[in-house]
């Protein structure tokens, strides 16, 4: 049994996340966590809301709330949305909680002791009309590298270069649009990443399990040249900058740590929250001198977060000189787009997590976003593709198989697993083919190749349908009841097996499928199992109704009008 620590990129507190956020971090992390648990491993899946920074302050003000009350409410909303989607977090924490404050201040202290943080008088953008210093992302302008208009002061979304606000051409305030900006002196702490560049490069080179996308992004930023990064901001909401006595640091009163400095530390902080709530230890998951050396740490995130997790956060961890666990495997995802454009709340384009569940149950979305997600390239969500994959994969292939065989057992075999007859060459071939398909799916899940894994699952479901066509128990029943019994018993065992295979991706449906044949085992099949002889003969079975309802053209038209379709996507 392995110990596996899984984290997914922290969803920002400002609003419910859209399907692209779900597909690019939280959902694949959950699928992997469920798969590894089903194999019997000790899994700890940690996530949290990322609550600090200017966006939270502005959103709270817009809602007429103080920022703590706003974050309290939004955390509960996001937690509920995750649970409704079946995200099996072991803990869903908050970056504003005490453990993250303590740890963030600890890392700043040890980094400074190691000569890796220094205090500088900085020149930063001040918006006269907004009467505030503007954090990096709230200064926008033209990228000096690719001339993209609308680049943020921390990063250009077009070319991916990390920026400083003063680099931008023709900058303006993203808060008000004002160009009445000045560069003023302000005192801040800087993390000296330039001193850590060789160590970070060597560390990245030692990560043999990283995919090409993650490593290429990491090396791109190293090759462009690291810069020393400011890790404090002129804000009220965040982790306070303190001095050695725990009080405000002289000369830096009223300043907080930069949200991108404290947010990744919350992976550790949320684990401490979990430990406090469960009576467990968090240190043996994170400190290699206290037992974490045997932990495999896997991170999931969208490609826009990779630079911070392969350079900035490792700079904090490695620079501390302390024996912290670092990531072993980083799984990065590309963009899930809405038709040809981006998701946009303001322009009524795209579906968000809470809205999605108003339309269809979670497993419909979980299948689509996993089986056709943005794994190796950007992909587009369209209503038409969603309709096609739901109707073909789920309704026609999986759902139809389960209902067809269970209902036949009810009508012709008194609703029990038949006892008569013994398997023959047809069943032997089926078992070999199914075992090969499961081996393929297992390898793909292990490699975190989720699209390939789902293709392998679908292929196994197809084997079941092909078997029923050939065995044809409804025809055999007229002349050879024993032969029909073998076909039905085999089919019912496939139902139990299909539930186990579907469970990592579609946990709610898996339980319902298993219930139809009285099964409770949703563990992942092991090599060498007697796959077609799991159900005891004579067990009662009962159809659970339609598992997956087909999506009709009228629904597609209605949803396109409400959330945007091809026209809205093209506009993005």
N, C-alpha and C positions, 0 to 999 in steps of 0.2 A: 504493500500500500504506500503510495507516494503522498507527500504533502505538497499541495499546489495552492499558491496564493495568486488570486486573480483580481486585477483592478481594471475598471473602465474609466475613460475620461470623465471628469466630474461635470455633470450638467450645470450650467450657470443658473442662478436663482431666478433670473429675470424671465419668467414665462415658461409655459409648458413646451416641451421640446417637440420638434416636428419629426416626421418619419425618417428624414436623412440623419438626424442626430441618433435616433434609435438604431438605424441600420449600421452606422459607422462605429459604434462602440458598445453601447449597453446590451443590445440584443445578441451579437455574436459572443460577447463575454458570457452571457447567460447560457447560451447554447453549449458553449465549451464547458462551463461549470457543471451543467446538468449531465453532459456526456461523461465527464470525469467522475462525478459522483456515482453515476450509474455503473461505472466500472469498479466501484468500491473504494475510490481514493478519498483522502482527507482533503476537502476543498474548502477554502475560505475566500468568498467573493465579496469584495469591499467596494463600496461606492459612496458618494456623498454629494450634497449640493455645495457648489462653489459660490460663496455668498458675499465676498468682499469686493471693493472697487467702486468706481464711479457709476456704472450702470445700475447697481442696486440702489445707490443714493438717489439717482434721477428717477428711477421707476417708483420708488417709495414716495418721492415728492409728487409725482404725477398722480399717484393713487391717494394722496392726502393722508399718508401714514408716516409714522416714524420708521426708520429703516429696520429696526429690530422687529417690530410688529409685522412689517411687510415680509421680511425673510421668514418669520415664524409661519405665516400663512402659506407662503409659496413653497416652503419645504414640505409641508403636509400635502399640498396639491401634487407636487412632483413625486413624493413617496407613494401616494395613492395611485397615480398614473402608472408608475412602475409595477406596483403590485397587480394592478388590473391587467397588465400585459404579461404577467407571469414572470417578471424578472426576479430571480431567486437570490437576491442579495442576502448574504449572511448579516450584513449591517449596512444601513444607509444613513451615513452620518452628516455632519454639518461642519464646514470649515470655520464657522464662527464660534464653535464650542471650545471649551477650555483646553482640551489636550492639544489642539492645533496651535492655539496661542502660545502655550508653554513650549512646544517643540520648535515652532518658528523662531521664537526668541532664543532658544537654546542653540539652534544652528547658526544664527547670526553671531552669537557670542563666540562659539568655537571657531567659526570661520575668521572672525576678527583676530582671535588669539593666534591663528595660524598665518596671519599676515595676508589674508585673502579678502578682507573687507577694509575699505578705507573711506574716510569722510571727505567729501569734496564739495566745494562751492560750485554749483552747477548753474548753467544758463538754460532755463526752461521757458516754455511758452506760457504766457499769462494772457487770459482773455479779459480785456478791460470791460467789455460789455457784460460778461458773465461774472466778473469780479472773483475769478478763481484761476489758479493754475490748472492747466488741462493735462490730464493723464495722456499717455502716448496715443491710445486708441481714439481719444476724443479730439485729436488734431488730425485733419484730413487734408489731402492736397494731391499734387501730381508726383508720382514716383520718379525719383531722379535716375533710376536705372532703366525702366521700360516705358516711361511716360504714361503709365496708367493713371487716369483721372479717378480720384476717390480712394487712393491708397491711404491706409491708416498710418498713424505715427509709430506703430510698433512693427507692422509688417504689411507688405504689399500682397494682396490676395491674387494678383495677376502673375507676378514672377516669383513670389515666395520669399523675396529677400527680407531679412530682418532690418528694421529701420530705426532711426531716432527721429522724433518730431521735427527737429531742426534741419533734417535732411530734405524735407518735403519742399516742393516748388509750389508757390502760391497757396500757402496753408490757410485754413479757416477752421473755426470752431464747429465741431460736430454737434455741440449742444444747441447752439443758437444760429449757426451759419455765419456768425460775425467774422469779418476779416480784420477787425480792430485788435490785433494781437501784438504783444510785445514779448521780447525775450528779457526775462528778469533773473536776478541772482536768487538762488535758493540752495539750502544746504541739504545734501543727501548722502546716503551710504551706497557704495558701489561694490559689487562682487567682481573681483579681478579675474575674470574668466581667461584673460590672456595668459596668466601664469599657469593655468590648468590645461591649456590646449594640448600639450603632449600627452598628459595623463588621460584626458578624455579620448583622444585619438587611439591610444593603445587599448583603452577599455572597450571602445566600439569595435576595434579589430578583434577583440577576444570573444565577441558575442556571435558564436557560430550559428545560433538558431534564429537570427534575425532574417526576415525576408528582404528581398532586394529593395523594395520601396522604402522601407525604414532606413536601411543603411545608406542608400543613395541620398536621401534627404539629409541625414546626419553629416555625411562627408561633404555634401554641397555647402553646408554652413561652415564647416571647418575650413574648407578650401577657400571660401570667400574671406576668411579671416575673422576670428572671434573678436568681439569688443567687450570691454568692461561694461557690465549692465547695472544701471541704478536699481536698487532693491527697496527703495522707500518712495513714498509719494506724499504730496500735500493733500491729505484727505482726513476726514473724521472717522469714517467707518472702516475698520480693519484691525489688524494686530498692531498694538501700539509699539513704538520703538522705545525701548527702556534702557536705562543705564545699569551698571553693575549692582546697584542696590535695589533694582526692581522698579524704581520710580522713573519718571520721564527723563530721557537722556538730555543733558544740558545742551542747549542750542538746537534741539530737534523736537521741542515740545509740539504736540499736535500733529505729528507725522505718524504714518503707519507704514507697514511693509507692503510692497507691491504685490498685488493679488497673484501675479505669476510666480512670485517667490514662495508665498505661503500655500497656494492651492495644491501643488503636488505633495507637499508635506502632510496634507490632510489624509493621504492614503495611510500614513502611519497613525495620524491622529484618530481617524475613524476606526482603525483596528484597536486602538486603546479604548475608544468608546465601547466597542463590542466586548472587549475584555472586561471592562467595568460592569457591563450589563449581564454578562454570562458567568462571571467568576473564573474566566480563563486567563491565560497569560498572552499578552501581545508581543512580548519581547522575543519569544522563541519563534516568531514569524518574521521578525525584522532585524534581530541582532545575531550576526553569525557567531559571536562568542557565547551566545546563550541558546543555541540550538537551531538557528535559522539556516545553518550551512547546508541542511538537507532539503530545504524548501526550494521548489521551482517557482519562480515569480514570472507571471505572464501579464503583460499590459495590452489593452485594446484601445484604439483611438482612431479618429479621422486624421488624414494626412496633414491638416493644418496644425495639429498639436504635436507632431513628431519632433520638430526642432527644439521645442521646450523640454521634451522628455528625453531627448538624446544628447542634449548639450547643457541646458540651464539647470535642470533638476539634478543630473549627474554631477554637475559642478558643485552643487550644494552637498550632495552625499559624499563624493570622493574628497572634496576639499575639507570636509570636517575631520578627516583622518580617523574617524571612528568606524567600527566594524558593522556598518549597516548593510542589509541585503540590497543588492541592486538587481535590476530586471534581467532575466535570462532570455525571454522571448518577447519581442514587441511586434504585435500584429497591427498593421496600419491599413486603413481603408481609404478608398477614393471617395468622390462625391456621389451621393444619390441626388440627382436633379429632378425637377418637376417638369416633365416633358423636356423642352430644350432650355429651360431657364432654372432659376433658383427658387427655393421656397421663399415666400414673402407673406408675413402676417398682414402688413399694411395694404398690400395689393390683392388680398383675397386669393392667394395662389398657394395651393398645397394643403395637405392635411396634417394636423397636429395630433399628438397621442390621444388626448381626451376626445377629440372629434372622431378619430378613427373608430373608437369603440362604440360610438353612437350608431355607426353604420353596420359593422359586422364584428363578430367575436374576435378575440385576440389572435387565435391560431391562424385565421385567414391571412392576417398581416404578417405574422411571424414566419409563415411559410414563404410568402412572396419575398419578403425582405432578406431572408436567409438564402433561399434557393436561387434568387436572381439579384443578389446584392452587389454593391460596388466594390468587389474584392480586388480585381486586378486592373480595373479601369473605371472611369466614371460610368455610371449607368443612369438611365432615366426611368422614373416611375410614370406610367400612364394608366389610365382607367382601363383602356382596352387590353393591355397586357395583363393587368391584375385580373380582369374578367377571364381571360383565356387560361391563365395558370390555375386560377381557382377552379374553374369548371373542368378542365382536363385533368390536372394532377390530383386535386382533392376530391371533387365530386365523382368524376368518371372512373378514375383508377383506384383510389383508396376507399372512398366512401361506398361506392357501388359494390366493390368486392365484399366488404364487411357485411353490409345489409343483405346482400344477395345470399350469402352462404348461411348466415344466422337465421334468416327467415325461412330458408329451405329446411334447415334442421328443425325449426319449430313446427313447420307444416307436415313434414314427412317422418321425423324421428322423435316425436314427442318432446321436442325442446331439450334434448340431452345430447351429449357427445356419444355417437354410436359406438357399440362394442364389437359388432360383427366385422369379419373380414380382416385381412392383413395386407400391409403395403407390398407393392410389387416394383418392377423396374421403373415405372413412370414416377413413383414417389421417390425412389432412390436417386433418379436423375434430378428431380426437383430439389431434393435436399442438397445435393452437391452444388447445383447452380445457385441456390439461395445462400449456402455457406460462402461461396466465392463472392457473391454480391455483398454480403455482410463484411467480409474481409476488406473489400474495396472501400466500403463506407467507413469502416473502422480506421483504416490507414488515412483516409481523407480528413476525418475528424481529428485524428492525432496531429496531423500536419496543419490543422486549422484552415483547411481548404474547404470551406463550407458549401460553396456551390457544387463542387465535385461530390461532396458527401451527400447532398440532397439528390443529385442526379443518380447516385448509386442506390439511395433509398427508393426512389421512384422506379428504378429498374427492377428492384426486388418485388415491389408491389405489382409491377407488370407481370413478373413471373407467376405470381399467384393467379392473376386473371387468365393467363395463358394455360395454366394447369387446369383451372376449372373448365375452360373451353374444351380441353382435350379429354379430361376425365368425365365431364358431362354427367354428374350424378343424377340430374333430373331425368336424363334419358335412360341411364343404367337402372334406375329405380324400377322401371317398368318390367325389366327382364332379369336383373341380377341385383337384389337388394344388398347383398354383402358387398358387392363392388361399389355400389352407391354409398354404402356406409363408410368405406375407406376414403372415398372422395370427400365426403362431408367431414369426417374426422380430420383429415389432412387440412381441409380448408379452415376449420375452426382453430386448429393449431397455428395456422398461418395468421389468423386474426390476432391471437395472443402474441405472436412474434411481431407482427406489424405494429402493435401497440408499443412494444419495447423499443422498436426502431424509431418510431415517431416521437417518443417522449422527449428527447433533448430539444427538438424543434417545436413540437406542438403538444405541450404537456397536458392541456385541458382535454384535447381530443383523445390523447393516448389513454387517459383514465377512462373515458367513456367507451372507447373501443375495447379496452381490457374488461370493463364491467360486462360488456355484452356476452363474454364467454366465462364470466365468473373468475377472472384472473386478477391478481394484485401485484404480480412481479413485473416491475418496469426496469429491472436491471438490464445493462447492455449484454447481449449474447456473447458468450465466450467461445473460442475455437474448440471444436470437438463436442459441443452440446448436441443432444438428440433433439434437433430443432422442431421436428414434426411429431414429437411424442411427449409434449409438455403437459397437456391437459389430461386429467384422469377420465377414463371412460365412465360414462354415466353422469357426468357433471351437467347441471342445468345451464342452459344458455338462453338469452333473451335479447331480442333486438332493441336498440336504444333510440329508434327513430332515425330520421335523416341526420347524418353526421355533418354534411356540408351541403348547404343550399346553393344552387347555381345563381350566379349574378346575371340578371336580365339586362337587355339593352336599355330598357326604360330606366333602370337604376343608374347605369352609366351616364345616360343623358342628364338625369337629375343631379348626380354628383358633380358632373362637369360644370353644370350651371352654378352650383353652389360653391364649389371649391376651385374652379378653373380647370380647363382642359387644354387641348392643343393650342388654342389661340392665346390663352394666358401664358402658357409655357414659352411660346415664341416671343412674347413681349418681354420675357425675362432675360 
